[in-house]
């Protein structure tokens, strides 16, 4: 959690706040999508996180991707900006957030995915037709758009 968010939480506790995050749908040459198994809630999701003060979304997406998976994004393509009721989330610690997610697609990357063992306990590439069932709700709007764009019907 960025320091500014830690200070804000000290003031507002678990009250709902709006946070801007950046996420990345990493697609390998086989068309599989990289997912991480989150340590805080046991759900799969795409790498991503909250922006730091004055950080742009593309830099945040690249930073979060590297921190959580060890993957370096060589280039990113904007998929879209997602917000609304479906992206309201209560973290296991009780913090409530209305998330604005700026999601990118990354097809050009280096490195081998490896879970950071802090925020995630596993990373795997999944075929778009065999995604896991336990899936992080805040990733669903972006993945639905990505699946729609490539002509695949998602299972969530």
C-alpha positions in Angstrom: 0.0 0.0 0.0 1.5 3.4 -1.0 2.4 5.6 2.0 -0.2 8.3 1.1 -2.9 5.6 1.1 -1.7 4.4 4.5 -2.0 7.9 5.9 -5.4 8.4 4.3 -6.6 5.1 5.9 -5.3 6.3 9.3 -7.7 9.3 8.9 -10.8 7.6 7.4 -10.5 4.0 8.6 -12.5 1.6 6.5 -14.8 4.2 5.0 -15.2 3.9 1.2 -12.7 5.9 -0.9 -12.1 6.2 -4.6 -8.7 4.8 -5.7 -7.1 4.7 -9.2 -5.4 1.5 -10.1 -3.6 0.2 -13.1 -3.8 -3.4 -14.3 -2.2 -5.5 -17.0 -3.6 -8.4 -19.1 -0.4 -10.2 -20.1 -0.9 -12.4 -23.2 1.8 -14.8 -24.3 2.5 -16.0 -27.9 0.0 -18.9 -27.4 -2.7 -16.4 -26.6 -2.9 -17.5 -22.9 -3.5 -14.9 -20.2 -1.3 -14.5 -17.1 -3.1 -14.6 -13.8 -1.9 -14.4 -10.2 -3.4 -16.2 -7.3 -3.8 -13.5 -4.6 -2.6 -14.2 -1.1 -5.2 -12.0 0.6 -8.4 -13.6 -0.7 -7.4 -16.8 -2.5 -8.8 -15.5 -5.9 -7.2 -15.3 -9.3 -6.7 -12.0 -10.9 -4.6 -9.9 -13.3 -1.5 -8.1 -11.9 -2.1 -4.5 -10.9 -2.4 -2.1 -8.1 -2.9 1.5 -6.8 -1.0 4.4 -8.3 1.5 6.4 -6.3 1.1 10.2 -6.0 2.0 11.8 -9.4 2.6 8.4 -11.0 1.1 8.0 -14.5 -1.0 4.9 -15.1 1.3 3.3 -17.6 4.3 3.5 -15.3 2.1 2.2 -12.4 1.0 -0.8 -14.6 4.6 -1.6 -15.5 5.7 -1.3 -11.9 3.0 -3.4 -10.5 3.5 -6.1 -13.1 7.1 -6.3 -12.3 6.7 -6.2 -8.5 4.0 -8.9 -8.5 5.3 -11.3 -11.3 8.8 -10.4 -12.3 7.7 -9.7 -15.8 9.0 -6.6 -17.6 6.5 -5.0 -20.0 8.3 -3.7 -23.1 5.1 -2.1 -24.4 1.6 -1.7 -23.3 -1.7 -1.1 -25.2 -4.6 0.6 -23.5 -7.6 -1.7 -23.2 -9.9 0.7 -21.4 -10.9 2.5 -18.2 -13.3 0.6 -15.9 -15.3 1.9 -12.9 -18.7 1.7 -11.3 -20.6 -0.6 -8.9 -18.9 -3.8 -10.0 -15.5 -2.4 -9.0 -16.5 -1.6 -5.4 -14.5 -3.9 -3.3 -14.1 -4.6 0.4 -10.6 -6.0 1.1 -10.2 -8.7 3.7 -8.9 -6.1 6.2 -12.2 -4.2 5.9 -10.9 -1.3 3.7 -13.6 -0.3 1.2 -12.7 1.1 -2.2 -14.5 2.3 -5.3 -11.8 1.4 -7.9 -11.1 3.1 -11.2 -9.1 0.6 -13.1 -7.0 1.7 -16.1 -6.2 -1.6 -17.8 -3.6 -2.4 -20.4 -2.7 -5.3 -22.6 0.9 -6.5 -22.8 2.0 -8.9 -25.5 5.6 -7.7 -25.6 7.4 -8.7 -22.4 10.5 -10.3 -21.0 11.0 -12.5 -18.0 9.4 -15.7 -16.6 6.4 -15.1 -14.3 7.1 -15.8 -10.6 4.8 -15.0 -7.7 6.2 -12.4 -5.4 4.9 -14.5 -2.4 3.6 -11.3 -0.7 0.6 -10.3 -2.8 0.4 -13.5 -4.8 1.2 -17.1 -4.1 1.1 -18.4 -7.7 1.3 -17.2 -11.3 0.2 -19.1 -14.3 -0.8 -18.6 -17.9 -4.3 -19.8 -18.6 -6.0 -20.6 -21.9 -8.9 -18.2 -22.5 -11.3 -21.1 -22.6 -10.2 -22.6 -19.2 -10.1 -19.8 -16.7 -10.3 -20.6 -13.0 -13.7 -20.2 -11.3 -12.5 -18.3 -8.2 -11.9 -15.0 -9.8 -11.3 -11.4 -8.4 -14.5 -9.4 -9.2 -12.6 -6.2 -9.9 -10.8 -7.8 -12.9 -14.0 -9.0 -14.6 -15.0 -5.9 -16.5 -11.6 -5.6 -18.2 -11.4 -9.3 -19.0 -14.9 -9.3 -20.4 -13.9 -6.5 -22.8 -10.7 -8.2 -23.7 -12.5 -11.5 -24.4 -15.2 -9.7 -26.4 -12.4 -8.0 -28.4 -10.8 -11.3 -29.3 -14.2 -13.0 -30.0 -14.2 -15.4 -27.0 -17.0 -15.8 -24.5 -15.7 -15.6 -20.9 -16.9 -17.8 -18.2 -17.4 -15.1 -15.6 
